[in-house]
Structure formats: structure tokens, C-alpha cells
Amino acid sequence: MSVTYPELSLHIGGKRLKGSGARIDVIDPATEKVIGQVSGASAADLDRALAAAEKGFGLWRAVAVHQRCAILRRAAALLRERVESLAAVLVLEQGKSLSEARGEINASAEVFEWFAEEGRRAYGRIIPDRTSTGRMLVVREPVGPVAAFTPWNFPALTPARKIAGALAAGCSIIIKPSEETPATCLALIEACVEAGVPEGAVNMVLGEPATVSAHLIPSQVIRKISFTGSTLGGRAVAALAARAPKRATLELGGHAPVIVCADVDVEAVARLSAKRKFRNAGQVCVSPTRFYVHADIIEPFAAEFARTAKEITLGHGLESGTVMGPLANARRLSAITELVADAQAKGARLLCGGKAVDGPGYFYPPTVLSHVPECAAIMTQEPFGPVAPITPFTDLDEVIVRANALEVGLSAFGFSRDAATVNKLGSALEAGMVGINRFEISQAETPFGGIKESGDGREGGIEGLEAYLTTKTISQA
């Protein structure tokens, strides 16, 4: 399949602009070839974006809610019309399979559609006054211009959550996607502008993350921060936001435990676990990661998991038949290699994979490790790659403690046929999102986010709109 990577630029005030900052190469992770270049934003470019967002906020909030939501629906329709071309571009810059990329574009359109409906429901209320002539009103208003930051693993869906949520509330937004995957986000911006979002209401900049955040977040123009990324990056963003202070939504790292009890259909759960684990080469913040499997079934579970992993076809995401593409960058390849070597050195059994593929591209095969000791680094460090560590347990209460032991709490999963156990897992697992007997925990209608060091605030669902609204009380005589 032949695909031409698009010309890149910043997008400020409704127009494409060439940045005047440092040049940035975009690399196809399947070939390691440079497929595009873009100039990052200089300080002057960022100031231009701030001015555009300030003006755009005034224009956008003045648009009637019904019309704003109609524009979001048009943007969603444009994404659906362009799913094939956008998915191919996403594959080139991020690496995932074409089928996964199509799914991501369609899911992004669904997010726009959800917020197009939910934006009409920013309801207030009337509170009975203590006098016979007065009125007490509570109204919801857009918080103001937003600065948003997104990573490379879902270059359409993560920006879509922020853009659609902000616009549905009546806010303007400046978004800085990853420099490794800029074209997909740029396509979202252009769909919004083409659909009728006014100049300056939606903007995109690029550049060194720390420099851009240090410029945008302290600005008096910016009233709200939304950040998805590493826990380390989230701490830095939160510190900047706290100085103002400004509202911040933070969606940070995870390390999802999966508790598999002895009463399950072993082969079915193992196959389901493997297919979900290796989605996007494991580069998913809610990916099932630490598999705690009852000692009575760990051997057949691990064997079926490995059999399923070996059936996954590895290749360039645009090639027919590819199920799993490469890792997104050389950093992930190095990190996974080190974690697997450490686990093996500490006694883990390698059932499949375990070595980077020779040749160009950041390819690492689906890898399954069994009987991984708790002292292995992979049990405490999020691998963010195609490696599944499996370890046994015998006591449910004890394994719940192990599952909850880390300082992250984004997602967690549990499998059992027993009703009491199901209820216990749902209540006891410490995470913002818990899946019981399924891995599907996120859709446009549901809140997405974690607890503990996995962040604060939610995207998606009614909570996703709430994040961009402020509350005003009007006391009227």
C-alpha cells in the first residue's frame, strides 16, 4: 500500500504556519527512515498561538450551543469520510497496524459525536431564594482557553478527547501533540476548521515539551491544562499549573494488574488476554500488564498465552496480514530489551519472543515470561511494550495486596466465575477503571482516568465535559 506522508506545519489562528523553531524529523518506526520534517514553535510562535486562542475563545463561546454541537458533528463526519487516508498516515508515523489505526480514527469520530450531544447538557439549576422577590441561579460556563499536551501512542484518540471536550464546553484550545506523530493531530485540527470552528478556537503547536509547557502554562491567557503522558512529565506540568493556580487534568502512567482465578475458562481467558496485551505492541496506558494467575492453572494459562502470542503476525502496519507493528521509537526498544533481560536473570521463564528482530525498524516480538519474581523490574516498572509477565498466586486477599502495591492506579482487571469474588475484585482493586471478566473499560460515554500517581481528573463521559466548565452563582434581586 503506497501512502504519501503529508506536509507538516503548525496551525494557529485558522491557518497553517511554518514554525521558526528547531527542525524536527518524523521517523517511520517500521523502517527508521525520515518521512517528514517540521519546524517547532519559537517563543514568538507560541505568543501568536496564545493571542489566537484568546481571540478564538471570545468568538467560539459566543456561538450558540446548538450550533457549536452541529459543528462538532460535522467534524466527526469528516473524520469518518477520511478514515482510510488518515489511518494510513497514522500507521506511517506511529507504527500500529492499519486495522488498529482505522479503529482509532473511528473512535475519535465517536468522541466528537459524543461531545456534540453532551455539550447541549451543560445544565445549571435554580435554588429557591430566601426572599419572595429574589432568585438564585447556578450556571455553567466555559473555563477559558486550554493548553493540552498529548503523547505518541494514540495520536488521534487522545487529542480528540481533549479537543472535542474543550470545544463542546465553549473553550478554545492550543494542543501540543508529540513531535513523533504530528500529522494525525494536524488532520483533526483541519477537520475542525473545515467544519466551521472559528479562527483561533483550535490551534496546534510543536516543539520541545518542557519549553512549550513552560511558555504556555504560566500565561494569563491559559485557564485550564490537560496533560496525558508520563508520571514524571505530569509532575512537572502539575507544578507549573499549581503556581497560578490553574485547573489541571492529568492522565499519567499505569501498570495494570490482571488477577485470574482458578475457576475461569483457562484457554479462553488466556487467548483474550494475549490478544489484548499485544494491541498496539503493548503501548497502551491501560494495557493488561502484570498477570497474577492462580497456581492451579498457571501452567496451561501461560502455555495458551504463549501459543496465541506466537500466532501474531509482526510487520509493517500497512502490510496485508500484519497484526502487530513495531514499537514507536528506539527508546521503547531499549527499555523492553533491558526489562526482559532483567526478568530472565532473576529467574523468569521465557516462553516466547525475548529478542529484538534483526533488520530495520523497532520490531520486538510478542514476549511471554512465566513465573516472574516480584523482584524483577518489570513487576514495578511499566513496560509499555509487548511483554507479558505472568506470576502465580494462591490466596486472593494476598494477591489483591500485591496488585494494589504500586503507586499507580489507572486500570486493573479480574477474572472469575464466582459472584462473591467478582464483587470483591471490583471493590478492592485500586484503580480509576476496573474491568471484570472483560478488558473493555473505555468508550466515549465513560470517564477515563486514574487514581494515586496515575493522575487526577477524567476525560470522556459527562465528567469529560465537566472538566472544561466552571460554575457561576448569580444572586438576583
N, C-alpha and C positions, 0 to 999 in steps of 0.2 A: 504494500500500500504506500503510494507516494504522497507525502504531505509537505507543504511548504510552510516553514515556521514564519509567523508574521513579523512585520516591522514593529519594533518596540518604542515606547515613549512614556513620558509622564502624561497625566491627564488632569488638567487644572482649569477650572472655570469653564467647563464645557468644551475644551479644546485639547488636542494632543500637543504636547510641548516637548522639545528636546531639552533634557536636563543639562545643567552646566557643571555638574559634579563629576566625580570619577567614573570612568568607563567600567562596566560590569559585563563579564562574559556569562552567557547562559549555555549550559552543557547538557547534551543528551546523555543521561546516565547509562543507557544501553550501549553506547559507542564511545563515550568520553570525548566526543567531538563538540566543538563550539558551534552552536546552531543559531546564536543571536547575540547581539550586544545592545546595551542600553546605557545611557549616562544617568547617574544618580542625581538626586536633587541637591543643589547648593543651598546655602542659607537663604539666599535671595529667592530661590525657587520655593522653599518652604514658607517664607513670608508671603509669597504670592498665593500659595495654597491656603494659608490662614485667612488672607483677605477675601479670597474667593468663597471660602466656607462661611465666613461671617456674612457676606452679602447673600450667599445662597440660602442661608438659614432664614433670613428675612423673607426671601421670595417663596421658599418652599412651605414655611409654616402658614403663610397667607393663603395657600391653595386649600380649597375646601377638602375635608377628609374624604368625601366620596370620590372626588377627582384624583386625589393622591393615590387612593387604593386602585382606581382604574388604571393609572399609570403603572403601578407595580404589576398588575395582571398583564399588561402589555409587555412589560419586560420579561415576565415569565414565559409568555408565548414566544417571544423572540429567541429565548434560550432553547426552547423545545424545537423550534424550527431549525436551529443551527446545531443540534446536538451532535451530528456526525463530525462536522468540521471542528467544533470546539473540543470534542473528546479526543480527536487525533492530535490536536495541539497539546492538550493536557498530557497525553502519553509521551510526546516528544520531550517535554521539559521535566516531567515528574517520574515517568518510568512504568507506572502501573499498566495493567492490561487494558485493551480497548473496551472490553465489556465492563470492567470496573469504572473506567472513565465515563462511558455512556451513563452508567448508573449514577455517577456523581453529578453530572450535568443535569440529569432529570431530577435528582433530589434537590439540587439548587433551585431549579424552577419551582419545585413544590414548596420550598421555603418562601419564595417570593409570593406564591399563591396564598399560602397560609397567612402571611403578614398582611397581604392585601385585604383579607377578610378581618383579621384580628384588629387591624388599625382602626376599624369602624367601631370598636368596642372599648375605647379609652374612656369608660364611663366615670362620671363623678357622682355626687349624691347631694341631697338636701337634708340638712339636720334641723329638726324643729327648734325654733328660736325661743328664748325665754321671755320674749315680749310679743305682743299681738301684732306689731307692725313691722318687725324685723325679719330678715331671712339670713340663714347661714348656709353658704354654698361651698362645696368642695369640688374643685375642677382639676383635671389632669392636663398638663401642658408639656410640650417637648422640652427636654432639659437643655438643649442647645447644640452647638457644633461638637462633633465627636472625633476623636483621634483613635483609629483602630489599627491593630497590628496582627498579622496572621502568618503562620508557618507554611512549609512547603508540602506537607503530606496530603492535604486536601485543598488544593489551590482554587477550587471552585466553591465547595460547600462551606468551608469556614468563612471566607469573605462574604458569601451570600447571607449567612446568618447575621452578620454584623451590618451589612449594607441594607438588607431588607428590613431588619428590626429598627434601625435608625430612621430610615425614610418613612416607614409606616407610622412612626411616632411624630413625624414632622421635623426631625433633626436633619441637619446637614452632616456630612462625614468626609474626613480625609482618611483614606486607608493606605497603609503601607504593607503590601504583601511581601513574601520572601523574594529576594533578588534571584533565587534559583528557579522560580516558577512565576514570572510576572505576566506572561501573555494571557493566561486564563483569567486572572483578575481583571486585566485590562478589557477583556471581552465582556465581562459582567458590567463594568463601568459604561462601556459604549452601548450596551443594550439598554441600560437605564436612561442614558441621554437620548437615545433614539426613541425610547418610549414616551419621553416628554418631561423627564426630570429637569428642572431649570438649571441654568449655568451656575456652577459653584456649589450646588447642593450635594454633588457627589464628585470626589476628587481622588486621584491616586498619585502617590509619590514613591520613590525608591531611594535607597541609599543605605549606608552603614547603620544598623539598627540602633545602636546606642546614641549615635549622633542625631538621628532623626527624632527619636523619642525625647532626647534632652532638649531639642528645639521646640517640638510641638506641645508636649505635655505641660510645661510651665506657662505657656502662652495664655493670656487672659481671654483669648477667643475661645479656647477649648474648655468645654464644661463637663465632658464625660470621656472616660478612657475604656476601651475594650481591647483586651490582650489575650491571645492564645499562643502558647509556646512553653518553653522550659520553665521549671520552678525557679531556676537561677534568674532567668530573664524576667519572670513575673515579680520577683522580689525587687528588682531594680525599678520596674515600672511602678509598682505599688509605692515605693519610697518617693518617687517623683510626684505621683498623684497626691500623696499624703501631705506634701508641703503646702498645697494650695488652700485647703484640701479639695479634691475633686473625686466624684464618684468613679469607681473602677470596677469593671467586671474582669475577672481573671480566670482563665481556664488553662490549667497547668498540667504537669505530668501525672502519670498514673503507673500502676504496676499490678494489674488486675489479678486477684486470686480466683481460682476455679476449684470448688470443692465438689468432688464426685463421690457420692456414697455407694455402698456395696449393692444396693437394691436396684440399680439402673439397668437398662439395656446397654450392656458394655460396648458392643460393637457400634451401635447407633450413636451413642454419645461420643465415642472416640472419633468416629468419622466426622460428625458435626463439629467437634472441637478442632480437628485438624483443618477442615475447610475454612473455619472462621479465623483460626490463628494465622493462617498464611495469606489472608486478604491483604492486599497492598504490601506484600512482603513483610507483614507484621508491623508495618509503620503506621499504626493506628493507636491513638491515645487510650482508647477503651478496649484494645485488643486483649483477649484472654491470654494471660502470661504465665502465672505460677499455677501449675496443675497439682492440686493435692488430691490424690486418688487413694481410696481405701485399700489397705494392704491385701485384702482378699481378691481384688480384681486388678491390681496394678499391672501384672504381667500381661494378661490379654488386652487390657486397655492400651498399654504402651505399644504392644505389637501391632494392634489395629491402627493406632495413631500413625505409627511409622509406615505401615503399608499404604495408608491414604496419602501421606506426605510424599512417598516415592512416586505416586501416580501423577503428581502435579507437574505440568509441563512448564519449564522455565525458558524464557526467551524474550526477545524484544516485544514490547506491548502491542506493536502494530502487526506482528506476525500472526497469521491464522493458527489457532490452536493454543496460543500462549495463555496460560492461566496465571502465572506469576512473573512479573517483570523483575528488573534489577532493584537494588537498593538505590535510594535517590542521590547519594553522594558518597565520596570516598570516606568521609568521616564515619558513616554508619558501617561501612565495610570493615574498617579498622576496629571499631568498637565491638562488633559482633565476633570477629576473629579472636579478640582478647578474652571476651566473656566465655566463649566455648572452650578455649584452651585452659582457662582457669577452672572451669567446672570439671573438665576431664582430669586435670591434675589433682583435684580434690576428691576424686572417686566416682564421678558421674559416668554412666554407661552411654556411649554413643550408639544410637540405633540407626541413624541415617544422616546423611549430609556431613556437616562438620568441616568443610574446606571450601574456600572461595573457588569459583570456576575460573580456569585459565582463559586468557584472552582479554579483549577489550570489554569494557562495561563493568559495572559494580555488582556483578552477579554473585549471590550466595544462595546455595540450595536450601530447601526446607530441611530443617535440622531438628531432630528429636533426641533429647537427653533423658535418661531414666535414672531413678534413684539419686537424684541430685541432692547433696547435703545442704543444710541450711547455711553452712559457712561459705558456700560458693557465692561469688559476687553477683551472679545473675539472679539470685534469690532476693537481693535487696536493690539492685540497680536495674532500672527499666531497660530491657534490651532494645526495644524499638526496632525489631528486626525479626527475621524468620527462624526463630529458635524457640522451642517449647521445652521448658524444664519440667519434668514430672517427678514427684516425690510422694512416698507413701504416708498414710496416717491410719490410726486405729480408733482414736477417740474423737467424737465430734466436737465436744467442748474445747478440747485441746487444739484441734486444728483451726477452729474459729479464732482462737487467740493468735495462732501463727498467721492466719490470713490478715488479721487486723493489726499486726505488729508494726507495719511500716507507717511512716508519717504522711503517706499519700492515701487518698481515698476518692478516686474518680469513679471507678466501676468495679464490680465484683459479681461473681456468678456462683450458682449452686445447682446441683442436680440430685434429685431423689424422687422416689415414688411415694414416700411416706408423708402424709399430710402434716403431721406434727413437725417433722424435720423440715419440710418446705417452709412452714411458718417461722420456725426458729431461724433458718438461714436468712429469710427475708428481713427479719427483725434485727438479727445480731451482726450481720455483715456491715462494716463501717465504710460506706461509700455513698456518693451522691446518686448513683444509678446502680441498681441491682437487678440482675436477670436470673430468674429461677426457671430451670428447665428450658431455657432459650437464651440465645445471645443477642436477640434484637431488643435493644434498650433505647434506641434513639429514632425519633421521627420528627417531622416538622411541628407536630402538635404537643410534643413533650419537652419539658425543661431539660437542658443539657448542662452539666457542671458537676463539680466535686466538692468534697469537704477536706478538712485538715490542710495539708500543703498542696493539695490539688487545686486550690483556688477558692474563689468566692464569687457568688452571683451565678446567674443562669442565662443561657441563650436558648431560644426556641420556646414554644408554648406561650401561654399568657404571660409567663414570667419574662420571656424574651422581649415583649413589648414594654412591660413594666420597667425594665432596666433603662429605658430611654425616656421615661416620663418623670416629671416632678409634680408634686401635689401643692395646690394653692387653696387656701381657705379665704373665702370672701364673706365678710360680715357686712350686711347691707341693711340700713335703716329705712 
